[in-house]
Amino acid sequence: MSNSSTANTGSSYWWRSLTPQHWFVYITCSMAWLFDSVDQQLFNLARDAAVEDLLGDKALATVYAPYTTSVFLVGWAIGGLVFGALGDRYGRAKMLTISVLLYSICTGLSAFATDYFQFNCFRLVTGIGVGGVFGLAVALITDTLPNQARSPALGLLQGLSLWGNMAAGAIGMAVGMAAAVGALQGNLAPWQILFLVGAAPAVLSLLIFRYLKEPQTWLDARAEGQRNGIKFGSYSALLGHKRWRRHAWLGLALCSAGIIGLWGIGNFHPKIVRSIVETHLAAQALSESALAAEKAYWSSLGLILQNAGGFFGMMFLAWFAQRYGRKPAFALGLILSFSTTLLVFIAMREISDIYWMIPIMGFGQLSVFALYAIYLPELFPMSLRSTGVSFCYNLGRLVAASAPITIGLITQQLGSNIEGFRTAGIWVSLVLLLGLLALPFLPETKDKPLPNED
């Protein structure tokens, strides 16, 4: 019921083994994860401006904007746990369609929130939809593609998601420039337009996912499991089995470190960028709307630079993992994430710094995410693959949700200003090093077969 890995996993020509059906599954899953990434980053770009407008108090928004990220991450964790199990039980393709529709529709509804509470409600449900995509997409690809193509294809899947992030940055820049020249029509603020754009994948999902079929390997495995009494998508089976329970909890610890580094700390770099831009443009006496447009433009540029660096980081670490092993690659990735985070939170002070410091931070922080796509499905059998991947990757969001709250509380204690925010981020970034503690207790899976049902 499981595939075997071969020594060929690192082949430079893995794509030659793919049939048209393989390509369809791979492209469809990649698009789902890419648009998921667009949605995530549009939220990062729109968050601060949205909360400022809804609360009507800039100082208060500095404290409360991170809490919306925590709400989003809680929804993400819930969605990952629910859809991951449902994907193993009822089919990855079906659940992937529902996930994409859910996050698309609720992203669009976020644009029409009338108060802070309603905005958080929409972000919670959006997070639930977003949370389902990764585990389902990874499981679909793992169960469909040939053995020699699986690992490099999954590494590239994460890399392609960064193009979605950069697309969000380009959208943000375009909206910012349009607002600066007064080209936006109607009464919608730039942040509302960004959320409306995020609703677009809903239409695409209806056109594509109706043709996506469940992998034959999963259908066969489920039929055999029913005959043998194997539970698919069962958390009692995941956490009640000694081997899978060990992999689940240690994988969660490993994922939590990287996710906190990115979502709890790194993705708040637009706040630092906005403060730098505001300081350097103060002498120009810009109108409030013009200054908001400049902030939107530079925040979006920072996002593009972060993800451009992240793409090269992911490709490098995926190659490193194929050559030297998963565990050495994780150790290197977490150390890079920590050191590059300190660079931005301590040293980025000038507009010119944005051009080179943020790409370096992206290289460090995002590189480790390619390893999650490669490594996590190698820890669990077919019956628990989506469940296990989602448990590690998405329950980590629930742990990570504490980081923005912690940053907000520390910032508040230090005066609710940008320097307090920088200091808070530096302290919280220490959690990245804790991920190293899980590595000695996890298996090395390079060139080893996918696990069978025990």
N, C-alpha and C positions, 0 to 999 in steps of 0.2 A: 504493500500500500504506500510505500514511500519511494521517492527517487533517490538515486545515489549521486553524490558529488564525485567529480573526477579531478584528476590533476590538471585537466584542461581548463579549469574555471577561470583562469586568468588570461585565456586566449584573447588576442587582439581582434580576432575575427569571429567573435561569438555570434554576431547577428546573422552570419551566413547559414546557421542552422535553423533559422526561424521560417516557418511557413506563413502564408497569408493570414491564416487564423491566429497564429501566434502574434503576428504584428497587430492585428485588430484588437486583441485583448490587451496587448502592451500599450498601444497608443491610447486606447480608451481609458485604461487605468491611469496612465500618465496625465491625460487631460483632466481627469477627475481630480487628481492630486494637485495639478498645476492651478486649476481654477479655485481649488480649496485654498491654495497659497495666496492667490490674488485677494480672496476674501479676507484672509488673516491680515495681510499687509494694508489693505484699504482701511481696516479698523485701526491699525497702529497709526496711520496717517491722520485719520479723522478724529480719533479719540479725544485729544486735548481740546481741540476747537469745539467739538460737540459738547463736552462737559462744561466748558467755559460759557457757551451760549445757554445751555439748559439750567445751569446754576446761577448765571449772571454775576459771578464773583471769581475773578482770576486767581486770587490767593487760595480760595476754597477749592477751586478746580485743581490746583497743584497737588493738594492732598487727596482729593476724591477721584481724580482721573485714574490713578493706578488701581483703585478698587473695581472699576469696570473691567479691567483686564483680569482680575481675580474671578469675577463673575463669569466671564467668557471661558476661562480655564476650567472652572468647575463644570460648566456645561459641556466642555470638551471631554472632560474625564467621564462624565455620565454617559455621553453619547458613545464614547469609545467602548466602555464596558458593556453597554446594552447592544449596540450594533455588532460588536465583535462576536459576542455569543450567538446572536441571531444569525450572523453570517455563517458560522460553523453549522448551525442547526437547520437553517432553511435555505441557505444559498448566498454566496458572496455577491453575485450580480444583482439580485433583487434588493438586498440591503444597501448596496452602493447607490442604486438609483434613488432610493428614499432619502439617503443621507444628503446627496447633492441637491435634491429638491428642497429639503428642509433648510439647509444653510443659505441657499440662494434667496428663497422667499423672505426669510426673516432678516437677511441683510438689507433687502429693499425696504422692509417695514421699519428698520432702524432709522431711516431718513425722516420718518414722520413722527418720531417720538416727541412728545410735548413736555416731558419732564424727566428728571434724572432716574426715577424709579422705573418708568415705562421703558426708557432706554436700556436699562439693565435687564429688564425682562426679555426684550428682543435679543440682547446679546447672549443671554443664557440659552435660549432656544437655538440661536445661530450656532453657539458652541456645541450643542448636542449634535447637530448635523455635521459640523466640521469634524468632530471627534470620531465619527464612524468611518471616514474615508481611508485613512492610512492603513489600518489593520486589514480592511477588506481588500484594498488594492494590492497590498503586499501578498496576501494569501492567494488572491487570484493569479498573480504572476508566478508565484512559487509553485502552484499546483498545475500551471499550464505550460510554462516554458521548458525547454530541454535542460538537462542538468548543467551542461557546460555554459549555458547562457544565463542561468539564474542569478548568480551573484553579481556579475558585471551589469546586468540589466537592472537589478534592484539599486545598485549604486548610482546608476545613471538616472533612475526614477527620481531619486532625491535631488540630484543635480538639476534635472529639468524643472523641478518645483521652484527653483530659484529664478528661473526665467519668468515664472508667474509672479514672483515677488518683484522682479525688475519691471514687469509690465504694470504692476500696481504703482510702482514709483513713477513710471512714465505717464500713467493716467493722472496721478497726483500733480506732476509738473504741468501737464497740459491744463488741468483745471485751475491751478494756481496762476498760470500765465493768462488764462482767459479772464479770471477774476481781476487781475492787475490792470488789464486794459478795458475793463468794463464790458466784456463780451458775453458774460453770462446773462441769460434772460430769466425773467421771473423773480420771485422772492426767495429762491432757494440759496442757502449758503453753500460754500464749496464742500463742506463736510457732508452735507445732505446729498449732493451730486455724486460724491464718491460712493456712498452707500447704495444709491440707485444703480450705479454701474455694476456693483457687486451682485445684483439680482440676475444678471444676464445668463449665467450658466443654467438656470432653470429651464430655459427654452432648449438649450443644447442637450441637456440630459434626456429630455423626452424624445429627441430625434435619434440619439445614439444608443441609449441603454436598452431600448426595446429589442435591439438585435444582439445584445450581449448574452451569451449562454453560459451556464454553469460548466466548470471544467469536468471532463469525463472522469478524471482521476478522483475528483471529489464525489461525483455521483456513485462511482463504483465503491469507494471507501465507505460512504454512508450506507449503501445497501449491505455491504459486508458487516458494518458495525451493527446494523439492526439485527442481523442474524446472530451475531456474537454478543449482543448486549452491551456494546460500547456506546457511551453517552457522548454525543457531539454537542459542543458549545456549552459544556457544563462547568460551572465554577467549583462545584463540589468535586468533580473529577480533577480539575486543575490543581486545586489547593489540598485535595485529599490524597494525592499521589506524591510519594516522597520525592521523586526525581523532578516532576513537573513543578511541584511547589517550590523546591529549591531554585529552579531556573526562574520561576515567576517573581519571587521576592528579590532575588539578586539582580535580575534584569530590571525590575522596577527601580532599585537603588541606582543602577547605572544610568537609566534613562532620566531619572529625576534630576541628577546633577546637570546633565547637558540642557535639559528643558528649563530648569531654573536659570541657568546661565544665559540662555537666549530670551525666554519669555518673561522671566522675572527681572532681568537686568538689561541685557543687550538691546532688546527691542524698545527700550526707553531712550535710545540715543536721539530720537527726534526732539525730545524735551531739551537736551543739551544743545542741539543744533539751533533750535528756535531761540534759546537764550543768547547764543553767540550772535545770531543774526540781529536780534533786537538791540543788543549792546552796540554793535558796529553800525547800525543804521539810525541810531538815536539822533545823531547830529543832523540828519536829513529832514527831520520834522515831517515824516510821512503821515498821511491820514491813517486812521485805524484800519480801514479796509485795505489800503495799499500795504501796510505792514503785515496784515494777516496773509495777503497774497504772497509776499516775499517769504514769510515763514513756511507757507505751504509748498512753495517752490523748492526751497533749500532742504526741507524735511524729506521731500520726495527724491531729490538728488542724493541725499544721504542714504536713503533706502536702496537706490540703484547701486551705489558704490558698495554698500554692505553686501549685497547679494552677488555682485560681480566677483568680489573677493571670495565670498562663500562658495561660489561655483568651482573655482580653482581649488579651494580647500577641500571640498567634497571629492573632486576627482583625484586629488593627490592622496587623500586618506583611503579612498576605496582601492586605489592601486597599492598603497602600502599594506593594507589588510590582505590583499590577494597574494602579495609577495612574502610578507613577514608574519602574518597571522592577525587574527581579530583582536586579541588581548593587547599586544604591543601597540596596535593602532589606536585602541581606546585610550591607553595611557598617554600617548603622544597628543591625541586630540583634546583631552581634558586639560592638560598642561598648557597647550596653546590657547584654549578658550580662556583660562584664567589670566594668563599674562597679557593677552591682547585686550581683555576687558579693562584691566588696570590702566593700560595705555590711554584709552579713550576717556575714562572717567577722571583720570588725574591730569593728563597733559593736553587734551584737546581744548584750546582756548581761542584760536584764531580761525577765521573763515578758511584760510589756506590749509589748515590742519585737516579739515573735513575731507579734502581730496585724497589724502593718503592714510590717515589713521582709521577711518571707518572701513575701507577695504581690508586693511590688516585685521581689524576686529572681526569682520565677516569671515575671513579666511579661518581664523581660529575658532570662533563660536559655532559656525555652521558645519564645519568639516565633520564633526562627530556624528551628525545626523545621517550621513551616508552609511555609517556603520550600523546604526539602528535598523535600517532597511535590510542590510545584508545579514546581520547576526541574529536578530530576534526570531525570524522564521526557522532558523536552524536549531532552535532550542526546544521546539514543540512538535508533537505528532500531528497528522492530518486532522484528527478529530478536535484538536484544541489549538490549531495554528492561528486562526483569526482571533480566538479568545485570548490566547497567551500573548500574542503580539500587542493586542489592544490593551490588555491588562498592564503590561510593562510601559508601553508608550503613552497611553492615555491616562492611566491612573497617576502617572508621573505629573500630569497637568494639575491634578488635585493637590499634590504636594507643592508643585510650583506656584499654585495660587496663593500660597502664604507669602511668597517673596515680594510681590507688589504691595501687599498689605504691610509687610515688615518695612519696606522702603518708605511707604507713606507715613508710618508711625515714627520712624527715625527722623525723616525729613521734618515732620511736625515738631518734634522735640528740638530740632536744631534751627528752628525759625521759619519753616515753610518757604525756604528760598532755594535757589539753584545750587548754591554751595553745600547746603544741607543735603540736597538730593544726591550730589556727587559723592559725598562722604557715605551716605547710606548705601549707595550702590557698591562702593568699594568693600564695605564690611560684608554685605550679603554675598558677594562674589566668591568668598572663601568656601562656599558650599561646593564649588566646582571640584575642589581637591578631595572632597569626601567621596566622590565617585570612584576614586582610585582604590578605595578600601574594598570594594566589591570584586575587583578583578581577580585576585588570587583564588577565589572560591567558585568561579565560573569556568566551564569547559572551553577548551580551544576547539573550534569546529572547522577550521580550514582543512579542505580536502577530505572531509569526513561525510558519511552518508547522513541524510536527513533522518531524524529519529523515527522508529517504528512505534506502534501501539504496544505498550507493555502489559 
